[in-house]
């Protein structure tokens, strides 16, 4: 496929390092998940009752804050994709951290429910959204064969953050120095700002879009500087060369000859002049047309000292990578048949490169200028995928799951209070969700990569058990162990659900449509999260006179998670019905789409037998 100056062409040589600085990226991503998800998932546990007392509001309005924050985070996904492709993971993460920290900081100065919706929910949510996507994509850029392992480590930060923040923040709130929960918001703003440091660690690879543009700008500037410098030493009697200098200044220097070599920092740039070894500088008209004269600047060490030049050589003889369609895939790439059969062909299909000639660059610039920001967002959400009945059902399932997904996080403490659990033990419940979440992501993710495991059945099972655990919660008594039991089950299997989502998307539509399908799911998930948490809080207020005020809210929203898993057992039926009308193409099978004809072909070997 070709789009302007971008082409899908085979990329020779290593595309990603699969290690090295990549492990620093994994650490940065883990810490970002630790901070962002730790704060998001502990908001209800830490702030629900203090805000209710201080703002004199009921659970419904206060819990809306905890619904808006993750909803806006999810909804910002397509916007974050555009910014990441344009400016790179590093800059987007740092800006997002500053924005989220500013939102939480602002909430410290004015205790108002509507202002909290804006500062914490919207501003903080947008900031978190700009942080979250680069934390995943950056790992995808640095890892390929070890991606599943690297992703597993990175996303474990989510569970660890859910373990630590509920344990620490209550003591901060109860300390007089911090002025109740407002001081905790101030502290969280400072913690969020630390993500700027982790964003700075995301050194862009030369293949990354932002790094390509940076190298281009630097090469252009250096080339023109050298041309101008050479022009100042030109003999005044050489009229022919003086006529060529303005042309060189106004023209776009072809980039296909640019080579940036880190150790020698030699910028090889074609110019429209040829310098002879004699005293007189002469111009060769034939060489002006051929553009085959180079200026070697070995004294300039700027580019070689730049920590952004990760690879040994950035040269446009090898097409550079501007995007990867599989960047958010959290499973093993060995699940994709084409990757096993022909890695170079897989790269050609997945990786968009730029030839960076003058003509293609100009065409790309013109097309980018014509596209509005709104049209770019629309491109990230391909609603035409909903024409596929199986994927539409999967989107509905995600909506139902997201309705109840945040309920145990936000109301576990309040539910334990209703059950008269000892106060200092109530935080153990959400902490158990966090630690179980870590184990669930790793163990279920490992199982999903086994060839003998039916991934769809595994995914459905995680949702069913998570739903049953949620429905069991309101029946727990004053013993904290009963609450920890349901919380541990929910945390373990909900963690597996999150890790399996991108894998099931690929099984349904193929890895080449992963990013588009992910944009659609974020839309469904964001709407569901925004309405689920406030409804549960409002229902709890309405049933406050009952012995178990959370009974019906947990049964309904736990049941929605259970239902989301049960309905997915219809996917094989829908897929077989579709395949009777139209068999999957060889391209779809190579992209990882599963065939359900006659039997569930859940392994690459079975797919290759078609």
N, C-alpha and C positions, 0 to 999 in steps of 0.2 A: 504494500500500500504506500502511496505517496501523497504527501500533503505539503504543498509549497516546496520549500527547500529540504524538507525532511523525507527521508526514504527509509524503508526497511531493507537493509542490506546486511549480508553476513559480516560479522565483526571478527576479524582475525586476532589472535592473541587473547590473553586473559582479559575478560571484561571486568571482573571483580576480584579483589585480592583474596577473599575467603579467609581472612585472618588479619594479622598485623594490626594496624590502627583500627581495624574493624572491631576488635574487642573493646577498645575504648568507646567506640560508638555504641556497642551493646551495653556497656556500663552507663553511658549517658542516657540511653533509652530506658534502662531499668530504673534509674533515679527519677526520670521524668514521670514514668508510670507510678512510681512510689509516691511522689508528691501529688500529682494530679488526681489519680484515682483514690489515693489515701484520703485526700481532703474531700473529694466528691462523695465517696461512699460513707464517710463518717459524719457528714453534715447533720443528718437527722439524729444520729446517736448523740452528738455533742451539743447541738444548738437548738433542737426542737423545744424542749421545756424551758430553757433560759430565755429564748426569744418570746415564747408564749407569755411568760411572766412579765418581761420587760415591756413588750409592745401591747400587752393586754389584748391579745388576739387568740383565736381558737386554732386548732390543728390545721384546719383547711387552708386558711390564708398563709400560715407560716410554712406549711409543707409545700406550698406552691413554689417557694424559693428553691427547695431541693428538687423540684421537678423541672423548673426552668433551666437550671444550671446544666444538667446532663443533656437536656433536649437541645439547647443552643449549641452545646459542644458537638453533638451529632450532626445538627443541621449545618454547621460551619464546614463540614467535611469537603463538599465540592469547592467551596471558596478557598479552603486551605490547599486543595490540590492545584488550583490555578496559581496561587501565590508561590507554592513550593516549586512548581515547574518554571516559574519566572525568576524568582529570586533565590531559590535554593533553601535547603533544610535549615542551614545555620541562621540566616537572617530571619526567616519566618518564625523559627523557634524563639529567638531572642525578642522579637517584636511581640509575639504572643505572650511570653512570660511577663514582659513589661505591662502589657495591656491587662492581663488577669490580675497581676499584683496591684495595679492601679485601681481596679474595681474593688478588690477586697480592702485596700487601703481607704478608699472613699467611704466604704460602709462603716468604718470606724468613727467617722465624724458626725453621722446623722442616723439615729435609730428610728427609721421610718419604713414601714412595710413596703410601700411603693418604691421607695428609693432602693431598698434591698433587691426588689425585682430587677431594677435597672443595673445597680452596681455589681451585685453578686451574680444574679441570674444571667443577665444579658452580656454585660461587659466581661465579667469573669468567664462566662460560657464561650464567648467568641475567642478570648485569649486561650482558654484550654483547647478549643478546637484547632487553633493555629499551632499549638504545641503537640497535640496528639498525633496528627498525621505524619509530620516529619520524623517523629520518634519511631514510627513503623517503617516509613519509606527509607530512611537513612540506613537502617539495618539491611533492607532489601537491596540497596545499592552495593553494600560491602560484602554480602554473602550470597552464595548460590548453592554450592554443593553442601554447605554446612548451615543453610538458612534455617531449617526446621529447629536445629539445636540452638542457634543464636536467637531466633525469635522466642523460643521457649524461655530462655534465660531473661530476655528483655521484659516480656509481659508478666513474669513473676513479680515484678515490682508492684503490680497492682494489688496482689494479695498481701505482700509485705507491708505496703502502705496502709491497707485496711486493718492490719494487725497492730501497727504502731500508733497511728493517730488517735484511735479511740482510747488507747492506754495512756497517752500523754496529755491530750488536750483537756480532759476533765480537771487535772491538777492545775493546769494553767488557769482555767476559768475560776477555780476555787481559791487561787492565790490572790490576796488583796492587791498586790503590786500591779496586776494586769487589769484591774477594773472590770471584773466579771467577763462576760463573753465578748465584749467589744475588744478587750485586750487580746483575746484569742484570735479574733479576726485580724488584728494588726500583726500578730505573730505569723499567722498563715500567709499574709501578704508578703512578709519578709522571706518566708520559706519558698513561696512561689517565685519570687525574684531570683532565687538561687538558680532557677532553671536557665537563666541567662548564661551562667557558667557552663552548664551542660550543653546548651545550644552552641556555645563557642567551640566546644570539643568536636562538633560535627564538621570536621574538615571535609570539604567537598572533593570528590574524585574528579579527575579531568573529564570523565564521561558525563558528569552531572550538568544539567542545563545551565545553571548559574555560572558554573566554572568555565564552561565553553565561552559564554559571553564575556567573562572577565578576561580570559586569555586573548580573545579576539580584540577587545578594546585596548589591552596593553600592547599587543603586537602592532595594531594599527598606529597607536600613538608613537611607539618606538620607531616604526618605519618612517612615519612622517617627520619625526624629529631628526632622524638621520638624513632624510632627504633635504630638509631645510638647512641642516648643518653643512651638508655638502654644497648646497647652493650658495652659502655665504663665502665659500673659498673658491668659487668659480671665477675664472679669468673674465674680466669685464669685456674683453674683446671677443669672447666666445658667444656670439649672439645666438647661435643655434641652441646651445644648452640653456641659455636664459629663457628662451621661448618654451622649452620643455618643462621648466620648473613650475610655472603656474598650473600647467596641465596636471602635473603630478600631485600638486596640493589639492586640486579640486576633485581628482578622480578617487574612486574607491580602489584601494590596493587589493589585488586578488589574494585570497586567503588560502588557496589550495597549496601554496608553496610555503606557508608559514610553519616553522618548526621551532619549538621551544625545548631546549635541552637543558635540564636542571643543573648538571654539574658544570657545564661550560657557559650556560646561559647564552647560547648563540642564537640570535634571532636572524633567521635567513629570510629575507624579504625581497621580492622582485621589485625593481624600480625601472624607470624609463631612461636610465642613463648608464653608460659604460665608461669606466675610468681606466685609462691606459697607464702603463708604467712610465711613460715618458713625461716630460715636463708639462706638455699640453694635454688637457683633458678633452677628449673627443667623444662625440655621440655616434653610436652605431644604430642606424635606423632599423636594420634587421633585428637587432637585439631588443629594440624598443617594442617591436611586434611580438617577439618571442618571450619577453619577460624572463630572461634567464640569467640576469645578473643579481648577485646576492651581496648584501652588506653584513659582514660578520662583526659583531660587537662583543668581543670576548672580555672586555673590561667591565662590562655592566653585570654585576652579580645580583641584581635585584630579584630577578625571577627565580634564580637558583636558591636564594635564601627564603623565598616565600614558602611558608608551611602549607600553602594550599596546593602546591605542585606535588601531589602524592606519587604519581607514577613516574617512571624513569624518563619517559618521553611522551610529550603531547604533540602528536603530529597528525595532520589531516590526510596523510597517506592512508592511515587507518581511520575509517569513518568513526566519529565520536558519538557517544550515546546521549540522546536528549531525553529519553523516557523509557520506562520499562512497564509493560502492561501487567507484569506479575509481581510488582514491587510490594503489594500488600498481602501476597499469598503466604500463609503461615505454615503450610505443610511442606513435605519434602518434594522437591521437583522431580524426583524419581517416580512420583505418582503420574507424571505426564508422559505418555508414550513417546511423543516426539523428542523429548529431552533425552530419553534413553536411546532412541534410534539414531538421531543425528543432532548433536548439540549445536553445531553451527547453523543448521536449518532452524532449530528452535530459537536461537538468537536472532536470526533474520526475521522470524515471525513476531517475536516479543519485543525486540529492541528497535526503537526508532532512531535513526542516525541522520546526520546532516552532512552532505557533501561539501558544503561551505564554499561553493564557487560564487563569483560575483553575481551571476544571474539568479541562482537559486536563493542566495541570501537576500537580494533585492525583492524577489517574489515573496519570500517569507515575511519580510518586514512589511510589505504592502498589505498582505493578507491579514497579518496580525493587527495592523492599524485599522483595517476595515471592520474587524470583529469587535462588537461591544462586549462589555464585561458581562452583561446578562446572557448574551449568546454563548459565552464561554461556560457559564454555569449550567446552561441548558445542555451543553454537550456532555457534561459530567453526569447527567441524570438521563439515561436512555430509557424512557418509559415504554418504548416499543418492545422491550424485553418482556413486558407483562402480557404480551400476546401469547407467549408460551404458557400454557395452563399450569405446568409443573412449577415454573418459576413464580408465577402469580400466586400459587398456593404457598410456596415458600415465603413470599413476601408477607402474605396474610399471617402465616405462622410467626414470623418475626414481630409483626405488630402485636399479636396476642402475647407473645413472650415478653415484650418490652412493657406491656401494661403492668405486669406484676413483677418484673425483674428487680426493680429498685425498692419494692415494698419491704422485704426483710431488712435491707440495709437501713432504711429511714425510720422504721417503726419497731425494730427489735427491742430497743431499750424501753420504749413506751409500753410495748406489750408485756415486757417483763415487770414493769412497774405495776401494771394492772393485775398481774399474777402474784404481786407482793414478793418478788425476788429481792434478796438483800441488795441494797443500793450499789455497794462497791463491786458486786459481782455481775451487775447488769452489762457492763462493758465487755465481759468475757464472751458474750454471745456473738457480737459482731466481729470480735477478734478471732473467734473460731471460724467464722465465715472466711476471713482473710487467709488464715493459714491453710485451711482446707482448699481454698481457691488455688493456691500455689501448687499443691499436690495434684489437684484435678487437671490443671492445664498441662502439667508435665506427663502424667500417667495416661490421660485420655488422648493427649496429642501423640504420645508414643504408640498407643494402640491404633490410632487412625492411620499411621504410616505402615502398619503391618498389612501385608498383602492378603492375608486370610480373613481380615476383618471387613464386614460390610459397614462402610462409613455412615450411610444413611440410617441404618438401624441403630448404630451407636449414637448418632446425633439425636434421634428420636428418644432413645432411652434416657439420655441426659436430661432432656426436657421433661419427660414423664416423671422421673424421680425427683427433679427439682420442684415440679409442681406439687407432687404429693407431700414433699417435705414442708412446703409453704402452707398447704392446707392443714397439716398436722399442728402447726405452730400455736394456734389459739387454744388447743387442748392441753398445752403444757401447764404444769402447776408451779408452785413456789420454788421447787428445786431447780437450780440453775442447770443441772446436768440434763434435764429434759429439754431445755431450750438449746443447749449446746449440741444435743443430738440432731435436732432438725436443722440447726444452723450449719453444722458440719456437713450434713448431706447436701443441703442447698449450695453451700460454697463449693464443694467438690464438683458437683455435676454442673452447676452454672458456669464454673471456670472452664470445664470441658466444652460446654456449649459455645462460649465465646471463641475458643481456639478453633473449633470445627467449622465455624460459619463460612470462612473464606474457602475452606476445602470443599464443602457441599456446593457452594456457588460454582466452583470449577467443575464439579461432577455434573451439574445441571446445564450450564451454558458454555463452559470452556474457559480456559485461562486467558484467552485473547479478549474475552468480554468481562473479565473479572472487575476491572475498575468501574466500568459502566454499571454493572449489576450492583456493585457495592454502593454506588451513589443512590440507586433506587432504594436499597434497603435502609440506608441512613435516613432517608426521607420518612419511611414507614416507622422506623424505630424512634426518631425524634418526636413525631406527633404522639406516639403511644406513651413515651416517657413523660411528656409534658402534661398529659391528662391523667395518667394512672396514679401518681403519687398524691396530687391534690384531692382526687376523688376518694381515696382511701382515708385521708385525713378528715375529710368532710363526713364520711360515713361513720368514722369513729366518734365524732362529735354528736352525730344524730343518734347513735346507739349508746350514748354514755350511761343511760339508765339501766342497761342490761348487765347481767352478771359477767358476760364475756363480750365486751364492746367490739373487739376486733374479730369476732367469730365470722360474721358475714363478709366483711371486707377481705379477710384472708381466704375464705372459702371461694369467693368469686374470683379474686385475682390469682390465687394459687391455681384455681380451676382453669383460668385462661392459659396459664403456662402448661398445665396438663393437656389441655385441648390442642395447644400449638404443636405438641409432640405427636398426639394421636392422629391428627389430620394428615401428617406427612406420610403416613403409611399408604396414602392414596397416590403418592408420586409415582411408584412403579406402574400402577394401573394407567395413570394419565400418560406416562411415557410410552408404554406399550401401545396404547391407542393411537398416539401420534406416530409411532414407528410403523404401524400398519398402513398408514397413509403415506408416510415419507420416512424412509430409512435414514439414519444419520450418515452424513457424508464421511469420507475418509479423513477430511480435514478436521471435522468436529471430533472424531475419535482420537486423532492425534493430539488435539488440544485438551484432552482429558475428559470429554463428555462421555458419560457412561451409557452403554446400551442396555436396555431392559428386555430385549427380545428373548423370549423363551426362558432365559435365566438372567439373574442379576450378575452382570459381568463387572465385578468390583475390583479386578486387578488389571494392571497393564497387559499382562500376558494374555488374559482372556479377551481383552479388547483387540489385541493384535491378531487373534484367530479369526476375526470377522473377515 
